[in-house]
């Protein structure tokens, strides 16, 4: 399982410092493994939306590419491994 998608080898890098700062202001720390894991389904729902849709994430940013969305979804399916 050496190619497994984990928080430390991939997922944490999906969130820019701007996104981390913006979401921290509303109580979600995207730099925190536990916060992202506990909100993973909601985050996935938001990154799948189009920029013109309400609740789109990252707010004010560029939509994640399909490979990021697919990898994030796989990370959730795999149980959100940290390492």
Residue frames as a rotation matrix with the C-alpha (Angstrom) as fourth column:
UNK 1
0.572 0.820 0.000 0.00
0.820 -0.572 0.000 0.00
0.000 0.000 -1.000 0.00
UNK 2
-0.327 -0.845 -0.423 2.97
0.786 -0.491 0.375 2.29
-0.525 -0.210 0.825 -0.65
UNK 3
-0.838 0.060 0.543 0.97
0.376 -0.657 0.653 4.37
0.396 0.752 0.527 -3.14
UNK 4
0.022 0.901 -0.433 -1.81
0.994 0.026 0.105 5.05
0.106 -0.433 -0.895 -0.66
UNK 5
-0.125 0.067 0.990 -3.06
0.146 -0.986 0.085 8.60
0.981 0.155 0.114 -0.45
UNK 6
-0.014 0.071 -0.997 -2.49
0.991 0.133 -0.004 9.92
0.133 -0.989 -0.072 3.05
UNK 7
0.919 0.313 -0.239 -2.83
0.369 -0.896 0.248 13.23
-0.137 -0.316 -0.939 4.83
UNK 8
0.442 -0.825 -0.353 0.93
-0.018 -0.401 0.916 13.61
-0.897 -0.399 -0.192 5.15
UNK 9
-0.477 -0.731 0.489 1.97
0.478 0.252 0.842 12.55
-0.738 0.635 0.229 1.65
UNK 10
-0.710 0.202 0.675 -0.67
0.650 -0.181 0.738 14.39
0.271 0.963 -0.003 -0.34
UNK 11
0.183 0.980 0.082 -3.92
0.891 -0.201 0.407 15.71
0.415 -0.001 -0.910 1.10
UNK 12
0.326 -0.037 -0.945 -2.52
0.705 -0.656 0.269 18.43
-0.630 -0.754 -0.188 3.39
UNK 13
-0.699 -0.694 -0.174 -0.85
0.365 -0.554 0.748 20.05
-0.616 0.459 0.640 0.39
UNK 14
-0.347 0.653 0.674 -4.21
0.887 -0.005 0.461 20.56
0.304 0.758 -0.577 -1.36
UNK 15
0.700 0.655 -0.283 -5.05
0.714 -0.633 0.300 23.49
0.017 -0.412 -0.911 0.94
UNK 16
-0.030 -0.697 0.717 -3.33
0.497 -0.633 -0.594 26.81
0.867 0.339 0.365 0.26
UNK 17
-0.768 -0.319 -0.555 -2.31
0.640 -0.349 -0.685 29.17
0.025 -0.881 0.472 3.04
UNK 18
-0.827 0.536 0.170 -5.03
-0.480 -0.830 0.285 31.56
0.294 0.154 0.943 1.87
UNK 19
0.017 0.866 -0.499 -7.66
-0.219 0.491 0.843 28.83
0.976 0.095 0.198 2.22
UNK 20
-0.259 -0.196 -0.946 -6.32
0.789 0.522 -0.324 27.79
0.557 -0.830 0.020 5.62
UNK 21
-0.968 -0.170 -0.185 -6.51
0.246 -0.799 -0.549 31.40
-0.055 -0.577 0.815 6.86
UNK 22
-0.601 0.798 0.050 -9.95
-0.595 -0.488 0.639 32.04
0.534 0.355 0.768 5.39
UNK 23
0.151 0.713 -0.685 -11.52
-0.006 0.693 0.721 28.90
0.989 -0.105 0.109 6.82
UNK 24
-0.569 -0.400 -0.718 -9.80
0.711 0.199 -0.675 29.28
0.413 -0.894 0.171 10.20
UNK 25
-0.943 0.213 0.256 -11.75
-0.275 -0.932 -0.235 32.53
0.189 -0.292 0.937 10.57
UNK 26
0.003 1.000 -0.023 -14.99
-0.853 0.015 0.522 30.52
0.522 0.018 0.853 10.50
UNK 27
0.287 0.102 0.953 -13.78
-0.881 0.419 0.220 27.76
-0.377 -0.902 0.210 12.81
UNK 28
0.970 -0.027 0.240 -12.39
0.111 0.932 -0.345 25.15
-0.214 0.361 0.907 10.39
UNK 29
0.262 -0.953 -0.155 -8.64
-0.676 -0.296 0.675 24.56
-0.689 -0.072 -0.721 10.43
UNK 30
0.946 0.127 -0.298 -7.67
-0.318 0.529 -0.787 23.11
0.058 0.839 0.541 7.06
UNK 31
0.004 -0.992 -0.122 -4.12
-0.728 0.081 -0.681 22.66
0.685 0.092 -0.722 8.32
UNK 32
-0.363 -0.043 0.931 -5.38
-0.854 0.416 -0.313 20.24
-0.373 -0.909 -0.188 10.97
UNK 33
-0.901 -0.001 -0.435 -5.64
-0.204 0.883 0.422 16.55
0.384 0.469 -0.796 10.12
UNK 34
-0.764 0.622 -0.171 -8.43
0.540 0.471 -0.698 16.09
-0.354 -0.625 -0.696 12.67
UNK 35
-0.260 0.690 -0.675 -10.48
-0.276 -0.723 -0.633 19.05
-0.925 0.022 0.378 11.40
UNK 36
-0.431 0.072 -0.899 -10.21
-0.902 -0.035 0.430 17.95
-0.001 0.997 0.080 7.77
UNK 37
-0.949 0.078 -0.307 -10.93
0.056 0.995 0.078 14.31
0.312 0.057 -0.949 8.63
UNK 38
-0.644 0.723 -0.248 -13.98
0.478 0.129 -0.869 15.27
-0.597 -0.678 -0.429 10.71
UNK 39
0.132 0.681 -0.720 -15.30
-0.274 -0.673 -0.687 17.51
-0.953 0.288 0.097 7.91
UNK 40
-0.765 -0.625 0.157 -14.10
-0.050 0.300 0.953 15.49
-0.642 0.721 -0.261 4.91
UNK 41
-0.344 0.693 0.634 -17.52
0.895 0.445 0.000 14.74
-0.282 0.567 -0.774 3.42
UNK 42
0.652 0.577 -0.492 -18.58
0.457 -0.817 -0.352 18.38
-0.605 0.005 -0.796 3.60
UNK 43
-0.060 -0.773 -0.632 -15.26
-0.377 -0.568 0.731 19.51
-0.924 0.282 -0.257 2.11
UNK 44
-0.785 -0.211 0.582 -15.62
0.365 0.601 0.710 16.98
-0.500 0.771 -0.395 -0.72
UNK 45
0.167 0.944 0.284 -19.13
0.918 -0.044 -0.395 18.20
-0.360 0.327 -0.874 -1.44
UNK 46
0.675 0.095 -0.731 -17.90
0.070 -0.995 -0.065 21.78
-0.734 -0.007 -0.679 -1.65
UNK 47
-0.343 -0.869 -0.357 -14.83
-0.383 -0.218 0.898 21.14
-0.858 0.444 -0.258 -3.83
UNK 48
-0.584 0.208 0.784 -17.02
0.666 0.675 0.317 19.21
-0.463 0.708 -0.533 -6.29
UNK 49
0.498 0.831 -0.248 -19.22
0.567 -0.529 -0.631 22.28
-0.656 0.174 -0.735 -6.84
UNK 50
0.103 -0.374 0.922 -18.64
0.889 -0.381 -0.254 24.72
0.446 0.846 0.293 -9.65
UNK 51
-0.805 -0.536 -0.253 -17.29
0.593 -0.712 -0.377 28.19
0.022 -0.454 0.891 -8.79
UNK 52
-0.689 0.607 0.396 -20.67
-0.315 -0.743 0.591 29.72
0.653 0.282 0.703 -9.67
UNK 53
0.157 0.780 -0.605 -22.51
0.324 0.538 0.778 27.51
0.933 -0.318 -0.169 -7.13
UNK 54
0.493 0.123 0.861 -23.29
-0.698 -0.535 0.476 28.52
0.519 -0.836 -0.178 -3.58
UNK 55
0.824 -0.186 0.535 -20.93
-0.372 0.535 0.759 26.96
-0.428 -0.824 0.371 -1.04
UNK 56
0.813 -0.569 -0.124 -18.13
0.135 0.391 -0.910 26.44
0.567 0.723 0.395 -3.57
UNK 57
0.719 -0.690 0.087 -14.74
-0.262 -0.154 0.953 25.78
-0.644 -0.708 -0.291 -2.08
UNK 58
-0.384 -0.490 -0.782 -12.11
0.885 -0.438 -0.160 27.16
-0.264 -0.754 0.602 -2.24
UNK 59
0.691 0.694 -0.202 -13.88
0.644 -0.718 -0.265 30.47
-0.329 0.053 -0.943 -1.91
UNK 60
0.802 -0.341 -0.491 -12.19
-0.416 -0.908 -0.050 33.01
-0.429 0.244 -0.870 -4.12
UNK 61
-0.247 -0.948 0.199 -9.78
-0.517 0.303 0.801 30.38
-0.819 0.095 -0.565 -5.38
UNK 62
-0.348 0.005 -0.938 -9.35
-0.903 0.268 0.336 28.11
0.253 0.964 -0.088 -8.33
UNK 63
0.724 0.674 0.144 -11.38
-0.689 0.715 0.120 24.89
-0.022 -0.187 0.982 -8.48
UNK 64
-0.067 -0.717 0.694 -9.41
-0.481 0.633 0.607 21.75
-0.874 -0.293 -0.387 -7.63
UNK 65
-0.410 -0.122 -0.904 -8.41
-0.883 0.302 0.360 19.70
0.230 0.945 -0.231 -10.66
UNK 66
0.551 0.748 -0.369 -10.22
-0.666 0.661 0.345 16.40
0.502 0.056 0.863 -11.12
UNK 67
0.024 -0.606 -0.795 -7.24
0.185 0.785 -0.592 14.37
0.982 -0.133 0.131 -9.92
UNK 68
-0.869 -0.299 0.395 -7.25
-0.285 -0.350 -0.892 16.26
0.405 -0.888 0.219 -6.59
UNK 69
-0.054 0.940 0.336 -10.98
-0.995 -0.080 0.062 15.72
0.085 -0.331 0.940 -6.16
UNK 70
0.581 0.253 -0.774 -10.64
-0.366 0.930 0.029 12.03
0.727 0.267 0.633 -7.03
UNK 71
-0.374 -0.808 -0.454 -7.68
0.188 0.414 -0.891 11.58
0.908 -0.419 -0.003 -4.69
UNK 72
-0.745 0.177 0.643 -9.47
-0.638 -0.472 -0.609 13.36
0.196 -0.864 0.464 -1.85
UNK 73
0.356 0.933 -0.044 -12.50
-0.907 0.357 0.222 11.13
0.223 -0.039 0.974 -2.39
UNK 74
0.362 -0.318 -0.876 -10.25
-0.005 0.939 -0.343 8.04
0.932 0.129 0.339 -2.40
UNK 75
-0.735 -0.644 0.214 -8.60
-0.155 -0.148 -0.977 9.25
0.661 -0.751 0.009 0.81
UNK 76
-0.265 0.748 0.609 -12.05
-0.964 -0.204 -0.169 9.38
-0.002 -0.632 0.775 2.43
UNK 77
0.628 0.523 -0.576 -12.95
-0.598 0.798 0.073 5.92
0.498 0.299 0.814 1.09
UNK 78
0.025 -0.749 -0.662 -9.69
0.142 0.658 -0.740 4.56
0.990 -0.076 0.123 2.51
UNK 79
0.542 0.295 -0.787 -10.59
0.775 0.187 0.604 5.84
0.325 -0.937 -0.127 5.97
UNK 80
0.861 -0.193 0.470 -8.65
-0.195 -0.980 -0.044 9.13
0.469 -0.054 -0.881 5.91
UNK 81
0.581 -0.693 -0.426 -5.20
0.809 0.551 0.207 7.69
0.091 -0.465 0.881 6.72
UNK 82
0.918 -0.275 -0.285 -2.80
-0.137 -0.895 0.424 10.15
-0.372 -0.350 -0.859 8.29
UNK 83
0.014 -0.994 -0.107 0.52
-0.738 -0.082 0.670 8.47
-0.675 0.070 -0.735 7.46
